[in-house]
């Protein structure tokens, strides 16, 4: 499955980058395939392992913020692996054919 999620610390002032970096640190340490962009971090793996990483990332932000907002979107396709890169590669191939 793929899970795209975003954690937003609330009540830490205007700059949230340091707190968000702690969430990304947790994701990268998980060893699961992942990608971070300006809005979301996407993680690929089995349900239990991905959800555990999301919880750990949220907990890392909650350790430095009095309130945390979590947005999450999941693509659940049992037995599919490599979707994190395959989806983007497909789009790039189509665009290259234009």
N, C-alpha and C positions, 0 to 999 in steps of 0.2 A: 504494500500500500504506500501511497504518497500522502504525507500530511504537510500542508503549508500552514505555518502559524506565525503569529506576531504577538509578542508580549510588550506591553507598554506600562512602564512604571508611572504611577500617578502620585503627585505630592513630593516630587524630588527637585522641583525647579524646572527651568526652561530646557536644560540639557539633560537628555535621557541616554545619551550614547554610552556612557560608562556602564550603566546598569544593563543595557541591552547587550553590550559586549560580553557580560558575564553569562547571559543566556546562550549566546553563540558559542562561547567557550565550552559550555556543557554539551552542546550538540556536537561540536567537533571532537570532543574527548570520547564521545559515545562509540566512535568507530563506524557508525552507520553512514551510508552515502548521504550527502547533504549539499545544499547550495543556499547561500545567503545573498539576497539582493537588498535594495533600498527599503523594501516594504515587508518582506516575509523571509522566513527561513523554511526551506522544504527538506524533509527527511524521508528516506525510503527504508522500509523494513516491514517486519511483521507487526500486527496490531499491538501486542503487549509491549514489545521493545520500543516502538515508536512513541506510544502513549507514555511510557515511563520516562523517555527523554523529554517529552513536552512538559511533564510534571516537574522534572528536575530543573529544567530551564526556567519554568515559572517560579519555582521555589528559590532559585538563585536571585531572581529579580525581587521577589518578595522579601528577601533578606535585607535589601537596601531601600525598599519603598513601602510606605504604609498601605498602599493599594496598588493592585495590578489588574490591567485589562488584558484578556486573552482572546484573540481571534483565531479561528481554526477552520481549515477546509481540508477534507479528506477525499481521496480517490481510492476506494477499496476494490482491488481486483486480485483475488486469491490466485496464487501461482505465477503472477507476473513479476518479473524482476528487471532491473535496468531501465525502468520507466523514467527515472529522473533525467537521464540523458537522451533516451530514445525519442521522447516526445519533442524535445527541442531539435534534435537532429532531423526528424521528419519535417518539421516546419522549415528548417534551413534548406533542406533538399528541394522542397516545393518552391521556395522563394528563389533558389538558384536556377530553377527551370524557367522562370518568367522572363 
